[in-house]
Amino acid sequence: MMRSALLAAARSPQARSFVERTPLTKPVVSRYVAGDTLEEAVRVTGDLLADGRKVTLDHLGEDTTELAQATATVHAYERLLAELGRTGLASGAEVSVKLSAVGQSLPRDGEKLALDNARRICEAASAVGTTVTLDMEDHTTTDSTLGILADLRVDFPWVGAVLQAYLHRTEQDCRDLSGAGSRVRLCKGAYKEPESVAYQGKDEVDLSYVRCLKVLMNGQGYPMVASHDPRLVRIAAQVVAAAGRTADSYEHQMLYGVRPDAQREIAANGTTMRVYVPYGDQWYGYFMRRLAERPANVTFFLRSLLTTN
Ligand SMILES: Cc1cc2nc3c(=O)[nH]c(=O)nc-3n(C[C@H](O)[C@H](O)[C@H](O)COP(=O)(O)OP(=O)(O)OC[C@H]3O[C@@H](n4cnc5c(N)ncnc54)[C@H](O)[C@@H]3O)c2cc1C
């Protein structure tokens, strides 16, 4: 119930205006978001790399409704990538991009615009020697996103995909994307999806995650295990061992601000741990999905509002 309500609120302009205008939201948001500016994002990246973790940076923004917004997002990524190159951080830090932020949902030519814009971001990443991963959004965008991925991979074979274990289709998508060099981030999925396309129960989603993980680990690609779930992290180690994979042939990923001790522990054990670091002032949708993932976050958020008022 709580998850559904929060995910519905993530798409509601009224809820957005309420949450954004509450000044006390900011301290809670800062647990999950590196900061509003490029400088803050680069500083956090430097700290994480110095601590033995790697990074994927997300310039926050989604559901872009105007061409100018999409262009501004591309410029933000170009500036970020240039800065990562200038500061010598690009070897440990890549970027994650939401295609809806670069125009995918604009009427008429949205898909072509998103492809062209994503291509510009890939060129900027290539210039500083790093990579790009395309985030996955709600299921109405999956085919379009995988189509754009295939086009980008013709010129930039290192572009990463994200697959969501809660979708019924994902085991097959894992098979299709398990070829040599294919970088695939496997996550549970963060959106509110109907029963017709997605498993609804936690156990069903977890079982699907393990089936998908087995497909990816037994394939030729580079799986990226994006989960904070301690049980799935343990199972991943077993699947890796059974598939005979070496520590440099896959990685773990977690979100900035979530289970930092587990992040350090995995990195200390010799497996790459990449932290997903969002930054920018368009934090609302991202923040609401993080609240939805853990009811305790909501209690913490509400308590901090009540006690300081
Ligand atoms: C690197 C990365 C990239 C992602 N990219 C995408 C994407 O492109 N598309 C997409 O749909 N989803 C994405 N996700 C989100 C993902 O789909 C899940 O919603 C999210 O990771 C929670 O699932 P979980 O596997 O961590 O398991 P859960 O069962 O949700 O969580 C397991 C445990 O982790 C901790 N935890 C999890 N979430 C939180 C939180 N928000 N705050 C505090 N503690 C928490 C809690 O201790 C919880 O008990 C991404 C996740 C990661 C880690």
The ligand as an ORCA input file, in Angstrom:
! r2SCAN-3c Opt
* xyz 0 1
  C      23.141      0.927     -8.938
  C      21.657      0.848     -9.063
  C      21.050      1.312    -10.217
  C      19.669      1.193    -10.368
  N      19.101      1.549    -11.560
  C      17.784      1.330    -11.746
  C      17.172      1.548    -13.004
  O      17.806      1.950    -13.978
  N      15.842      1.293    -13.116
  C      15.087      0.830    -12.063
  O      13.898      0.577    -12.239
  N      15.650      0.636    -10.855
  C      16.962      0.877    -10.670
  N      17.521      0.650     -9.438
  C      16.637      0.441     -8.247
  C      16.266     -0.997     -8.063
  O      15.393     -1.418     -9.093
  C      15.570     -1.230     -6.716
  O      14.403     -0.461     -6.637
  C      16.426     -0.896     -5.517
  O      17.770     -1.240     -5.715
  C      15.920     -1.657     -4.262
  O      16.005     -3.043     -4.480
  P      17.093     -3.996     -3.736
  O      17.546     -4.984     -4.745
  O      18.145     -3.180     -3.146
  O      16.271     -4.824     -2.703
  P      15.264     -4.425     -1.546
  O      14.602     -5.707     -1.159
  O      14.391     -3.279     -1.954
  O      16.223     -3.921     -0.404
  C      17.067     -4.768      0.307
  C      17.610     -4.014      1.517
  O      18.437     -2.924      1.062
  C      18.213     -1.771      1.857
  N      17.600     -0.733      1.016
  C      17.094     -0.898     -0.234
  N      16.642      0.273     -0.722
  C      16.855      1.186      0.246
  C      16.620      2.578      0.349
  N      16.065      3.267     -0.637
  N      16.966      3.209      1.483
  C      17.548      2.537      2.490
  N      17.808      1.207      2.464
  C      17.462      0.546      1.359
  C      17.308     -2.179      2.975
  O      18.103     -2.625      4.040
  C      16.537     -3.336      2.374
  O      16.022     -4.197      3.324
  C      18.896      0.697     -9.297
  C      19.514      0.220     -8.134
  C      20.863      0.282     -8.013
  C      21.506     -0.254     -6.776
*
